[in-house]
Amino acid sequence: MANEQENVEALDAVVAGAGFAGLYALYRLRAMGLTVRALEAADDVGGTWYWNRYPGARCDVESMAYSYSFSPELEREWVWTERYAGQPEILRYLQHVAERFDLRPLIRFRTRLAAAHYDEAGGLWRLTTERGGRLAARFLVMATGCLSQPRVPPIAELETFAGRIYRTSQWPHEDVDFSGLRVGVIGTGSSAIQCIPLIAAQAAHLTVFQRTPNFSVPAHNAPLEPAARRALMDNYPPFRKALREGFTSLLPEETPQPAALELAPEERERRYRAAWEEGGIKLMFCISDGITSKPANDTLVKFMHDRIREIVHDPAVAERLLPRDFPLGTKRLCVDTDYYATFNRPNVTLVDLRATPIVAATPAGLRTSAAEHALDSLVFATGFDAVTGALLAVDIRGRAGRRLADDWRDGPRMYLGLMAAGYPNLFAITGPGSPSVLSNMVVSIEQHVDFVAELIAALGARGARTVEAQAAAQDAWVAHVAEVAQGTLYPQANSWYMGSNIPGKPRVFLPYVGGVGPYRRKCAEIAAAGYAGFELHA
Ligand code: N01
């Protein structure tokens, strides 16, 4: 409904973002009879999977698990083709979901939410888009993603570079052909590790600019075997239940594992080998204490160092590829196809930026403290302002004009990673302090959206108009999130989990490491207790 006088569109709910979270939020809120719109900066649905279309982009969670569970019909009709789905297939899936559930008419594309100010008198969020459009809504659902605010570090004189510049996080839609070209990739995180083998196979020469070497395990991706796929498709409910109730939501079977040092060295090696051969992140989870005990973690690190030395022929290059300054898993474990072997190619050079930092770009390439590297194209795979970046990119102001950016100066503060005290009816899907990036995002997204939808329904049932977190409950949750993290090795790394990749960002562990199943049970208990820790107002 448009209020002609003010030219403000008034709605029950606005959802920011049309990726996995936004699409499901639209589906749920519309089903409750709310008037709802999504604002999406891109010209199509997909979120992460719309933007990150670089060569080799692929999910590191297995495809059958990395999909919605809310619709049995959708589960029956969508046929995943590979063990790990590539970006084009996931994007097609999300486009299919948008069409199948007729969500597109609810989405305003090419529309970025710029500001959200709470109007206390009206009990409304007043929203402004980047192009000056105005809306008003009782509920605002931030489905803006955890890894959606790209970070490109400044490089001196980059404007002088005569070649083309790409960002993995905003890859062009048209085909990029590196044939015959000298390409540089900056970064060695998950995005770089996926695109490096493919760029190396196409380019005349690839120079990898590495600041911190990373751990990566083989994906062993393959087409899904039709009979096994069918068996799972016919029997999804127990599989979904196991994902939801388990600790990680990444692997359906979570049998208890022994502590690393309880095992004889040969048995430990056998387990690590088996996990390596199976592929994917299982290596992290084939012992119980990999992320809590440094001596246990050291055994994983040694195993990985041995594999890297085995794969990479040139011992000097292998040594440069060995991660040494953080425990395995405290930065997101990468999953690759032929990453380390790529450094055996004659057309690939590894530059160690710790030894020889980048000084400046030149018209012909990049100059480090040791040499000039001639490049025709430069690819930034330099990461994101994770978890809080997309939320703080919007000028959010709550009660009495308080600014979220001020309230979060020393780190994000949310109750359950869902709501912030002083910001009524504003929900973050997979916000800071929830399992989010440590979990299977689709599982966590569905849980949060369901929680929010049920909370909104509870408001209606009680005749209440607003809900917000209580400050005391929020403080206790934030302290709990920090305390659980302190019991792990995570704080030992300079990772994006800790905000360390963004200059000036507070050093706070952003996700909740207490486990997906336990977190879900906690949320259910809170709801059953009449939404303990939340304030509901008429
Ligand atoms: O980003 P990153 P990403 N000079 O932050 C380097 C998910 N994801 O886009 O470590 C030189 O991991 C930086 O070096 P350092 C996944 O959760 C999933 O790769 O800061 N280098 C690092 O090497 C992942 O963790 C999938 O020293 C600079 C790299 O850039 C998350 O997204 C695929 C630099 C950034 O790595 C982010 O991954 C892709 C500088 N000034 C992504 N600044 C899958 O599902 C930064 N770097 C498989």
Residues whose N, C-alpha, C, O or C-beta is under 5 A from the ligand:
A	BS01	N01	R58 C59 D60 L147 P153 I186 G187 T188 G189 S190 S191 A192 F209 R211 T212 R332 V335 A381 T382 G383 F384 W496
